[in-house]
Amino acid sequence: MYESDVTRFLRELKAQRPQIAEEQRRGRALWWDKALDPEIQERFRESKVPQQPYVYQTKG
């Protein structure tokens, strides 16, 4: 059965470093899995400036 180089690399990496899955989970929790503050999100929506259709076109 065919196995790509990338698949083989990942399988071997996980075999050599079994803790890598836990490190990935901790990294994701650190950077991505955050509770969002609804007030801050609302302020972001209110302060958004509409963008013109073609951003490089001058208004002159």
Residue frames relative to the residue before (quaternion, step in Angstrom):
aa qw qx qy qz dx dy dz
M 1.0000 0.0000 0.0000 0.0000 0.00 0.00 0.00
Y 0.4805 -0.6891 0.4695 0.2718 3.58 -0.94 0.94
E 0.0103 -0.7599 0.6499 -0.0042 3.53 -1.12 0.81
S 0.3962 -0.7405 0.4886 0.2365 3.57 -0.64 1.08
D 0.6585 -0.5099 0.3827 0.3999 3.54 -1.29 0.37
V 0.6465 0.5248 -0.3180 0.4534 3.56 0.99 -0.82
T 0.6543 0.5066 -0.3104 0.4679 3.58 0.91 -0.90
R 0.6483 0.5121 -0.3083 0.4717 3.56 0.96 -0.88
F 0.6450 0.5261 -0.3170 0.4546 3.58 0.93 -0.90
L 0.6849 0.4814 -0.2918 0.4625 3.59 0.86 -0.95
R 0.6363 0.5239 -0.3302 0.4601 3.59 0.97 -0.81
E 0.6815 0.4776 -0.2848 0.4757 3.60 0.92 -0.91
L 0.6298 0.5345 -0.3335 0.4543 3.58 1.01 -0.77
K 0.6755 0.4808 -0.2898 0.4781 3.58 0.92 -0.89
A 0.6291 0.5185 -0.3402 0.4687 3.60 1.10 -0.60
Q 0.6866 0.4763 -0.2776 0.4740 3.58 1.02 -0.80
R 0.7963 0.1637 -0.0611 0.5791 3.57 1.05 -0.79
P 0.1286 -0.8410 0.5206 0.0709 3.63 0.27 1.18
Q 0.6178 0.5589 -0.3428 0.4342 3.60 1.17 -0.42
I 0.4556 0.7227 -0.4370 0.2815 3.61 1.21 -0.21
A 0.6187 0.5445 -0.3559 0.4406 3.62 1.02 -0.66
E 0.6607 0.4864 -0.3060 0.4830 3.59 0.96 -0.81
E 0.6235 0.5291 -0.3380 0.4659 3.61 1.02 -0.73
Q 0.6347 0.5232 -0.3245 0.4669 3.59 1.02 -0.78
R 0.6542 0.5079 -0.3128 0.4650 3.59 0.94 -0.86
R 0.6604 0.4950 -0.3127 0.4701 3.61 0.94 -0.85
G 0.6494 0.5198 -0.3154 0.4568 3.59 0.98 -0.80
R 0.6462 0.5064 -0.3171 0.4748 3.55 0.98 -0.81
A 0.6557 0.5046 -0.3141 0.4656 3.60 0.92 -0.85
L 0.6450 0.5375 -0.3192 0.4396 3.57 1.04 -0.74
W 0.8137 0.3057 -0.1329 0.4763 3.57 0.83 -0.99
W 0.8231 0.3128 -0.1234 0.4576 3.62 0.91 -0.82
D 0.7296 0.4262 -0.2541 0.4706 3.59 0.83 -0.89
K 0.2454 0.7695 -0.5373 0.2426 3.55 0.28 1.31
A 0.4401 -0.6419 0.5515 0.3002 3.52 -1.19 0.59
L 0.2941 -0.7734 0.5393 0.1565 3.58 -0.80 1.01
D 0.3914 -0.7024 0.5473 0.2322 3.54 -1.03 0.86
P 0.4238 -0.7359 0.4621 0.2555 3.64 -0.53 1.10
E 0.6269 0.5411 -0.3464 0.4407 3.62 1.03 -0.68
I 0.6579 0.4904 -0.3076 0.4817 3.57 0.95 -0.84
Q 0.6401 0.5235 -0.3268 0.4576 3.60 0.95 -0.82
E 0.6452 0.5107 -0.3163 0.4721 3.59 1.01 -0.78
R 0.6397 0.5109 -0.3267 0.4722 3.61 0.98 -0.77
F 0.6195 0.5311 -0.3425 0.4657 3.60 1.02 -0.73
R 0.6658 0.4977 -0.3056 0.4644 3.60 0.91 -0.90
E 0.6784 0.5019 -0.2957 0.4477 3.59 0.93 -0.86
S 0.7312 0.4400 -0.2439 0.4606 3.59 1.01 -0.74
K 0.4544 0.6939 -0.4511 0.3294 3.60 1.25 0.00
V 0.2612 -0.7596 0.5827 0.1233 3.55 -0.91 1.01
P 0.4571 -0.6886 0.4753 0.3014 3.61 -0.79 0.92
Q 0.3139 -0.7506 0.5569 0.1672 3.55 -0.99 0.84
Q 0.4666 -0.6644 0.4985 0.3039 3.56 -1.00 0.81
P 0.6749 -0.5461 0.3091 0.3883 3.58 -1.12 0.64
Y 0.7783 0.1420 -0.0877 0.6053 3.59 0.93 -0.81
V 0.3282 -0.8217 0.4299 0.1797 3.55 -0.13 1.30
Y 0.6896 0.4856 -0.2862 0.4547 3.60 1.13 -0.49
Q 0.5341 0.6166 -0.4082 0.4097 3.59 1.26 -0.07
T 0.3600 -0.7183 0.5473 0.2342 3.58 -0.90 0.90
K 0.4983 -0.6770 0.4607 0.2847 3.56 -1.18 0.52
G 0.5150 0.6925 -0.3823 0.3303 3.60 1.23 0.16
